[in-house]
Amino acid sequence: MQSSKKRKKVSEKILKTLKVPINKHLPLTENEEEVSLRTKEEIIDRIISLAIVAAKAMEAPPEKIEEFIERYKANELFTEEEQKLLKKKHLTQNELIQYSWKLECIWLLLWSVNLVSDIDVPADTCNAEYVFETVFLHSKQELLDKSSLKPTSDILDSLDFIYRAHWAVREAQINHLEVPSPLDEGVVYERHYTLNWLVNYMDQEWEEISTDT
């Protein structure tokens, strides 16, 4: 079991290797005993709902979206914002971009239940085709059967790293500097958002998640 102090040191060492600026004054992240992870079923439900929303943002035919909603009995799984989006015939350019990015959230969630073996440094966007295949070629029960929740310590390791990486991204944005090349600002943001949801950060629900740095 890694303490928060050890976790911070490891994250900073990786960031240093990647030549990403470090803020040594950032506070420690949570210890394992302070965290209650989302359940496997909550995670699978979120994966399914996000995959359907992302499919709409990637302009899947309306009949396909209806088929997915019916197949997964997904009506109860969407947030209010997602329900509004799914009812729209045409999405704005901003919505298309915003909800396409949810593929990165799904990738992280698939990793958290061992349906993706590894998540690399957040430098590149994920494989969209692989995400959709992993979700839509399986029933909810098959996804539940195939998945297993990662240890809390692994999830906290990733959260600590992404929290510190996100600080570096924001610092660059504020000061109009280039974002460090090993980091994609969109991937970093979506991963931080998703990890905070996974650990029940401040008991916030999906649409409320904050990504403080």
C-alpha angles and dihedrals in degrees: 000000000000121000120225090252093054091045091053091051092050093048092049091049091053091046090049090052088051090049091241116149116254131212105208090189096064109117125251119269122234126297119234094256090057094055133080111190125215113261122258091250092051089052094048090048090052091047091053095047093046092047091055092047091047090049089056090049089051086055100250111175114274091241089057091053090050090049092052093048091050095044094052096035082233103162092099093048100065126092118235091260092051091049090053091049094050091053092056118100093203127029123211119244088253092054092048090054096040095051095040086061089062086081086078090055090051091049091054092046092049088053091049090060096039096253089120114043100213143006114212129210105301095256101114137037118254129259103272094193091053091050094052093045092049091053107031098042089062136060119236090256092052090050090050092047094048096046135079128182116254117237113274089240092060091051092048090049089056093044093051092049095047092046090057093041090051090055089056091049093050092046090055092047093049093049094042092242129140113274108247106271097237089062130071105203094214094049091047092051096047092047092049090048092050096045090051089053091048093056094043091244107202087343089278121162123228100275092043101053115136123202103204119185 
